[in-house]
């Protein structure tokens, strides 16, 4: 489990100059539904209390309350990049082990102790992420691999404790995974019609796009 304090970075949002992508492990944390992305409308940013998000226009809010990334995918990229990638370095709140995060279904529900989280979508890489990695062409490379991790909404708030097991307690009847969603909205637009099977489990912007296309 990882959270961030506000830090200055040349790769951060031009509006604030601050980033919360440099997350570091903590032993426990309170989890809540942050609501709207918009701070002016009461949005709290991250679903983890004390976790800073520098660009709430594009990150945070109820559909991106918590970000999970697999330790196995961090290790895969570490070998490819030739560097150590500690937990939290991709900006993830949860560094999972033994869970197929990219193969998770939209709408799937995870229980971690008393907390319940619902998978909403994958992560779209941004300029800040690329700047922090300092690797030319990183956004294109990350996108091509589609090892993007999952955003989650808070279905039941509570206290998260580091190392607690993750139990998948609900899997919807469709076959729309995080990876399928990501490929459809980025590099393989021909897959978009397949997303309709997820219905209400789709993130709101994808549902709106599918309505416009129909």
C-alpha positions in Angstrom: 0.0 0.0 0.0 1.4 3.3 -1.1 0.6 7.0 -0.7 2.2 10.3 -1.8 3.0 13.7 -0.3 3.0 16.7 -2.6 6.3 17.1 -4.3 7.6 19.6 -6.9 8.6 18.2 -10.3 9.2 19.6 -13.7 7.1 16.8 -15.1 4.1 17.8 -12.9 0.9 19.6 -13.9 1.8 23.0 -15.2 -1.0 24.5 -13.1 0.3 23.4 -9.8 3.9 22.3 -10.4 3.2 19.5 -7.8 2.9 15.8 -8.3 1.7 12.8 -6.2 3.1 10.1 -8.5 6.0 9.3 -6.2 4.2 7.0 -3.8 5.8 5.3 -0.9 4.8 2.4 1.3 2.7 2.8 4.4 1.6 0.3 7.0 -2.1 1.3 7.1 -4.4 3.8 5.6 -8.1 4.9 5.8 -10.0 4.5 2.5 -13.0 6.6 1.5 -15.0 7.5 -1.6 -13.5 10.7 -2.8 -16.5 11.8 -4.8 -16.1 14.2 -7.7 -12.8 14.9 -9.5 -13.5 18.6 -9.0 -12.1 20.0 -5.7 -14.5 23.0 -6.1 -17.4 20.5 -5.8 -16.1 18.8 -2.8 -13.9 16.2 -4.5 -11.3 14.8 -2.2 -8.9 13.4 -4.9 -7.6 10.1 -3.8 -9.6 7.3 -2.1 -6.7 7.0 0.4 -6.7 9.6 3.1 -3.4 11.5 3.0 -2.6 10.6 -0.6 -1.9 13.6 -2.7 -3.0 14.0 -6.4 -1.5 16.9 -8.2 -3.8 16.9 -11.3 -7.3 16.3 -10.2 -8.6 17.3 -13.6 -7.3 14.0 -15.0 -6.8 11.8 -11.9 -8.7 10.8 -8.8 -12.4 11.0 -8.2 -14.9 8.2 -7.5 -14.0 6.1 -10.6 -10.2 6.4 -10.0 -10.2 6.4 -6.2 -7.5 3.7 -5.9 -4.9 2.5 -8.4 -3.6 -1.1 -8.3 -0.6 -2.5 -10.2 0.9 -6.0 -10.1 4.3 -6.6 -8.7 4.8 -9.1 -11.4 4.4 -6.4 -14.1 6.7 -4.1 -12.2 9.3 -6.9 -12.3 8.7 -7.4 -16.0 9.3 -3.8 -16.7 12.3 -3.7 -14.3 14.0 -6.4 -16.3 13.2 -4.6 -19.6 14.4 -1.2 -18.3 17.4 -2.5 -16.5 16.6 -0.8 -13.2 15.0 -1.5 -9.9 11.3 -0.5 -9.6 10.2 -0.3 -6.0 6.5 -0.6 -4.9 4.7 2.7 -5.7 7.1 3.9 -8.4 4.3 3.7 -11.1 2.1 5.8 -8.8 0.1 2.8 -7.6 -1.7 2.7 -4.3 -1.8 -1.0 -4.2 1.1 -3.2 -5.3 -0.5 -6.6 -5.7 1.0 -10.1 -5.8 -0.5 -13.1 -7.4 -3.5 -11.3 -8.9 -4.1 -10.8 -12.7 -4.8 -7.1 -12.5 -5.0 -6.5 -16.3 -7.2 -9.6 -16.6 -9.7 -8.3 -14.0 -13.2 -7.7 -15.3 -14.7 -4.2 -15.2 -17.2 -4.3 -12.3 -15.2 -7.0 -10.5 -15.2 -6.5 -6.7 -12.2 -7.0 -4.4 -12.3 -7.4 -0.7 -9.3 -6.4 1.3 -10.0 -6.8 5.0 -13.1 -4.7 5.7 -12.6 -2.6 2.5 -14.4 -3.4 -0.8 -13.1 -2.0 -4.1 -14.7 -2.2 -7.6 -12.6 -2.3 -10.8 -13.6 0.5 -13.1 -11.0 0.9 -15.9 -7.3 0.9 -16.7 -4.7 3.6 -16.4 -4.1 5.9 -19.4 -0.4 7.0 -19.2 0.3 10.7 -19.1 3.2 13.2 -19.5 3.9 13.2 -15.7 4.3 9.4 -15.7 6.7 9.6 -18.7 8.7 12.4 -17.1 9.1 10.6 -13.8 10.4 7.5 -15.6 12.8 9.6 -17.7 12.6 7.2 -20.7 12.1 8.5 -24.2 9.0 7.1 -25.8 7.7 5.7 -22.5 4.0 6.5 -23.1 4.1 4.7 -26.4 6.0 1.7 -24.9 3.7 1.4 -21.9 0.6 1.7 -24.1 1.9 -1.0 -26.5 2.4 -3.5 -23.7 -1.1 -2.8 -22.1 0.2 -3.8 -18.7 -1.7 -0.8 -17.3 -3.0 -1.7 -13.9 -6.5 -1.1 -12.7 -8.4 1.9 -11.2 -10.9 1.0 -8.5 -13.9 2.7 -6.9 -14.5 2.5 -3.2 -17.6 0.3 -2.7 -17.1 -0.1 1.1 -14.8 2.2 3.0 -12.6 1.2 5.9 -9.0 0.7 7.0 -6.5 -0.9 4.7 -3.5 -2.8 6.3 -0.4 -3.5 4.2 0.0 -7.1 3.3 -3.7 -8.0 3.7 -4.9 -10.6 1.1 -7.1 -9.6 -1.7 -10.2 -11.7 -2.3 -12.3 -11.4 -5.5 -15.8 -11.6 -4.2 -17.7 -10.8 -7.4 -17.1 -11.2 -11.1 -19.7 -9.9 -13.6 -21.1 -12.1 -16.4 -19.4 -10.2 -19.3 -15.8 -10.7 -20.6 -14.6 -7.1 -20.7 -11.3 -7.0 -18.9 -9.1 -4.0 -18.0 -6.8 -4.9 -20.9 -9.6 -5.2 -23.4 -11.0 -1.9 -22.3 -7.6 -0.2 -22.6 -6.8 -1.5 -26.0 -10.2 -0.5 -27.3 -10.0 3.1 -26.1 -6.4 3.5 -27.3 -4.7 1.5 -30.0 -7.4 -0.9 -31.2 -10.5 1.2 -31.7 -12.2 -1.6 -33.6 -12.7 -3.4 -30.3 -15.0 -0.6 -29.0 -18.3 -2.5 -29.8 -17.2 -5.3 -27.6 -17.2 -3.0 -24.6 -20.9 -2.6 -24.7 -21.3 -6.0 -23.1 -20.1 -4.5 -19.8 -23.0 -2.0 -19.6 -23.1 -0.1 -16.3 -19.7 -1.6 -15.4 -18.0 0.7 -17.9 -16.5 4.0 -16.8 -18.9 7.0 -17.4 -16.8 8.5 -20.3 -16.8 5.2 -22.2 -20.5 4.7 -21.7 -21.0 8.2 -23.1 -18.8 7.5 -26.1 -20.7 4.3 -26.9 -24.0 6.1 -26.7 -22.8 8.7 -29.3 -21.6 5.9 -31.6 -25.0 4.0 -31.5 
